[in-house]
Amino acid sequence: MTAPSRVRPARVAGGVGDSTLRPDGIPKLEGSFEYAQDLWQEGALWGATTRSPHAHARIVAVDVSPALSIGGVHAVLTADDVPGSPTFGLEHSDQPVLASDVINYWGEPVALVAAEDRDTARRAAAAVKVRYEILEPLTDPGEADTRDEAFRRIRIRRGDQEASGPVVVEGYYETAMQDQAPLGTEAGLAVPDGQGGVDLFATSQFLHVDHEQVVASLGLSADQVRAHPTGIGGAFGSREDVNLHIHLCMLALRTGQPVKMVYDRSESFTGHVHRHPARMWYRHEANRDGTLARVEARILLDGGAYASTTPAVLANASYFAVGPYKCDSVAVDGVGTRTNNPPCGAMRGFGAVQVCFAYETQMDRLADALSMDPIELRRKNALTTGDHFATTGQIIETPLPTVEVLESLAAMPLPADSESDLLPGGSGLTTEARHVMRGIGYAIGIKNLGFSEGFDDYSQARVRLAGSGAVVETAAIEVGQGLVTVLAQIARTALGISDVTVEHVDTSRIDSAGSTSASRQTQVSGGAVLKAATTLRDRILHHHDGDDLTDQGVLRNGDVIVTMGELVADDWQETATFRHPPTTAPDEYGQGKLHADFAVAGHRAVVDVDPELGLVRVIRVDTAQDVGKALNPEAVLGQIEGGIMQGVGLAVMEELVVEEGIIRNPNFTDYLLPTILDAPDVEALLIEEDGSWGPFGAKGVGEPPTISSTAAVAAAIRAATGKAIERVPVRPQDIAL
Amino acid sequence: MIVEFLLNGEPATARIVSPVSLLDVLRDQLELPGSKNACEQGECGSCSVVLDGEIVCSCLVMAADVGDSEVVTVEGIGGDGLTPVQRAMHHSGAVQCGFCTPGIVVVAADLFARNPNPTTLEIKEALAGNICRCTGYGAIIRSFEKLARETS
């Protein structure tokens, strides 16, 4: 039998390329959308956590009896009550579920309480008596490096190590610890199933890996635990690691009742990992024509007390240490240290942010030293398709429009000199326009898309016909970015059917979708949806010998031969797994095809500075970003503007202040987040091109806006003030003193 | 103590046994989870409600103090279908994770009720107490600029 000739699906309403509205928009606007914080079941208990007030200590004794004696308390658990693996971890299982012997960071969990209401649970958690022998914390990452307290070291050597150039710039740079600060704190509900198992509904970015860790620490079989997706109020990396997941399940299984837990904001700051603070030394050597002759870098990221994703973040910082530039002589040494500081891990940009601030400052300094226009210097060295990536040596195989990004960014109109609705200091009227100094700064950055270094990066999706159309099933986590919208768009276009909804399903119903991180879900889970939907359409048409599938059903020569109702009754479904192009582990010199895809973005920041008070107002941040194909232009713009704002935050205000291992500002009064009055105007150009392996040529768009926006703002402040600006966030004293 | 007040136009009763915020009473006792708890310090505006005609952070209001008052939460904004403020946000990409959204809806509804034609700076000043971590505010500003143009 020969396959009938089939037309590609016609353009479908709500398909790819449309700025389709979010399906969850209306419930979110009406206040009826159910977040993890809102979950409740009759008879549920409240959980709370007893945490260490010390950054480093030995636990001498734990007395739970004062907590147990409080009326309404149902259980108090300690490390002795962990039924399975005493430790967990995303990549390395090194973090105690509950500390039993030594405290390694401030806020480390020691005991758990379940009680009849939240206040009683919190009171009981505070009543647990823990006797500590205080130890001297190791908080200086430089000292940790000397003592070889390292989660990972990376050594990259590429090309002629004797190469040199006549124009040399050296610099030392620092970036502070940043918090993801999603508005929804960690929250969840665990429900015992009455047969020894448990259903977990908790904030997450990576359902199946949460599940693995929960199963291991509960000592149960995989099918006894079901991790369910739930409504999530933002993530930005903070939900990749397990925090309250195992705790909730332990309490639910011990009490036999559902248990709910919600961290308050202060607990949230200790309950998730942060962006690594970085110390970076750089040396760039260039020829007189501006071409890079050699780049050397030493990068130190402080991983804090436990591994989390430090090895992978360090890898990113090290491999992206040169930026989107060609250079054939490279030496990079990276270390991720182990200290008694708060654990650090994933945050949007994942290591690429810190080094971008350093290498782009170096490029500006190099342009100065060469008396060359900084855009021209960048264009001269711009990395593009077919080039060797400076650190790993791999050939860039996917489209990389670095030059287009630079040129279109430089061509965007600038605001008039006086154009600004507010001065630095805002309505405080702390300065006058004539004292304000304006500066303009450029930066470009690069990051990998999807997982690297040989990680088997895959996602499974199922597409089935149901109701009056199709349903996409996935375990991929929607955190607000709009995956729920774009997966439906992909399925609509691939199937030819407009009525498509996305159902986020639990770990028992589908294989992993991987993590909502590394800007990967549109490409990888989107790839799985495209594969499943395309196969399903082909199978249906083949089976019915049709030539088109539409909302009406199967068509042959324009006539409906099988209705959608008949198709749905036949239970058509297809499950598909998508893998991105394979990558390799690095060799001993950091060489290999480590990354599956890349994206570049550039930012141009315009700032006004009050030099007397050291206040900065970011007027505009314009951007050009390599997006492959924009599947939902408005959602892409939302990622770009949101990512820029987080980059601006790191540039001028966001810093977790850590002293002797203790976070001094774990609240929204003292950890400053950009408000709407801090928001710069943004003009965004989407640079589209064919050839990426994502569905319909899409690239991930979540992280690139955060990579170089920080560096661009810092460069603009440098241009306005003439100050060196070697650390972000830039504080008033860095400008005014 | 028993506190009686007008909630979204209907009489409501809260039984208060310990010092508790209006936010907790709304969420835990009166089954109105639309007001969100994100900072519990009055910094983020996610719990914004209208109390006797004024925008307040319900996390900073003692529930015991709202006796005989009138409270409007996000659940009390509009009736059938979306209000113009909600529709403007929905159609301009102003919602991502949505955790800040109820607070912004409450504040923007109040702004447009008082001033149907706000300038961009007036929009920003009205929303200066509402933190959004996802959107970078661009889509929020555009949605209300568009609404202001439509209502002028």
Chai-1 contact restraints between the chains, C-beta under 6 A:
chainA,res_idxA,chainB,res_idxB,connection_type,confidence,min_distance_angstrom,max_distance_angstrom,comment,restraint_id
A,G25,B,H90,contact,1.0,0.0,6.0,A-B,restraint_1
A,G25,B,V95,contact,1.0,0.0,6.0,A-B,restraint_2
A,K28,B,V95,contact,1.0,0.0,6.0,A-B,restraint_3
A,K28,B,G98,contact,1.0,0.0,6.0,A-B,restraint_4
A,K28,B,T101,contact,1.0,0.0,6.0,A-B,restraint_5
A,L29,B,Q86,contact,1.0,0.0,6.0,A-B,restraint_6
A,L29,B,H90,contact,1.0,0.0,6.0,A-B,restraint_7
A,L29,B,T101,contact,1.0,0.0,6.0,A-B,restraint_8
A,L29,B,V105,contact,1.0,0.0,6.0,A-B,restraint_9
A,G31,B,G34,contact,1.0,0.0,6.0,A-B,restraint_10
A,G31,B,V74,contact,1.0,0.0,6.0,A-B,restraint_11
A,G31,B,E75,contact,1.0,0.0,6.0,A-B,restraint_12
A,G31,B,P102,contact,1.0,0.0,6.0,A-B,restraint_13
A,F33,B,G98,contact,1.0,0.0,6.0,A-B,restraint_14
A,D38,B,P33,contact,1.0,0.0,6.0,A-B,restraint_15
A,A181,B,R133,contact,1.0,0.0,6.0,A-B,restraint_16
A,P182,B,R133,contact,1.0,0.0,6.0,A-B,restraint_17
A,L183,B,A38,contact,1.0,0.0,6.0,A-B,restraint_18
A,L183,B,S46,contact,1.0,0.0,6.0,A-B,restraint_19
A,L183,B,F99,contact,1.0,0.0,6.0,A-B,restraint_20
A,L183,B,C100,contact,1.0,0.0,6.0,A-B,restraint_21
A,L183,B,R133,contact,1.0,0.0,6.0,A-B,restraint_22
A,G184,B,F99,contact,1.0,0.0,6.0,A-B,restraint_23
A,G233,B,C97,contact,1.0,0.0,6.0,A-B,restraint_24
A,G233,B,F99,contact,1.0,0.0,6.0,A-B,restraint_25
A,G234,B,C97,contact,1.0,0.0,6.0,A-B,restraint_26
A,G234,B,R133,contact,1.0,0.0,6.0,A-B,restraint_27
A,G234,B,C134,contact,1.0,0.0,6.0,A-B,restraint_28
A,D264,B,E40,contact,1.0,0.0,6.0,A-B,restraint_29
A,R265,B,C39,contact,1.0,0.0,6.0,A-B,restraint_30
A,D421,B,L121,contact,1.0,0.0,6.0,A-B,restraint_31
A,G480,B,Q96,contact,1.0,0.0,6.0,A-B,restraint_32
A,G480,B,C97,contact,1.0,0.0,6.0,A-B,restraint_33
A,G480,B,C134,contact,1.0,0.0,6.0,A-B,restraint_34
A,E634,B,G93,contact,1.0,0.0,6.0,A-B,restraint_35
A,G638,B,G93,contact,1.0,0.0,6.0,A-B,restraint_36
A,G638,B,Q96,contact,1.0,0.0,6.0,A-B,restraint_37
A,G638,B,T135,contact,1.0,0.0,6.0,A-B,restraint_38
A,G638,B,A139,contact,1.0,0.0,6.0,A-B,restraint_39
A,E641,B,G136,contact,1.0,0.0,6.0,A-B,restraint_40
A,E641,B,G138,contact,1.0,0.0,6.0,A-B,restraint_41
A,G642,B,C134,contact,1.0,0.0,6.0,A-B,restraint_42
A,G642,B,T135,contact,1.0,0.0,6.0,A-B,restraint_43
A,G642,B,G136,contact,1.0,0.0,6.0,A-B,restraint_44
A,I644,B,G136,contact,1.0,0.0,6.0,A-B,restraint_45
A,M645,B,G136,contact,1.0,0.0,6.0,A-B,restraint_46
A,N667,B,Q41,contact,1.0,0.0,6.0,A-B,restraint_47
A,F668,B,C39,contact,1.0,0.0,6.0,A-B,restraint_48
A,F668,B,Q41,contact,1.0,0.0,6.0,A-B,restraint_49
A,F668,B,E43,contact,1.0,0.0,6.0,A-B,restraint_50
A,F668,B,C44,contact,1.0,0.0,6.0,A-B,restraint_51
A,T669,B,Q41,contact,1.0,0.0,6.0,A-B,restraint_52
A,T669,B,E43,contact,1.0,0.0,6.0,A-B,restraint_53
A,L673,B,I131,contact,1.0,0.0,6.0,A-B,restraint_54
A,T675,B,A128,contact,1.0,0.0,6.0,A-B,restraint_55
A,I676,B,K124,contact,1.0,0.0,6.0,A-B,restraint_56
A,I676,B,L127,contact,1.0,0.0,6.0,A-B,restraint_57
A,I676,B,A128,contact,1.0,0.0,6.0,A-B,restraint_58
A,I676,B,Y137,contact,1.0,0.0,6.0,A-B,restraint_59
A,L677,B,K124,contact,1.0,0.0,6.0,A-B,restraint_60
A,L677,B,A128,contact,1.0,0.0,6.0,A-B,restraint_61
A,A679,B,Y137,contact,1.0,0.0,6.0,A-B,restraint_62
A,V682,B,G138,contact,1.0,0.0,6.0,A-B,restraint_63
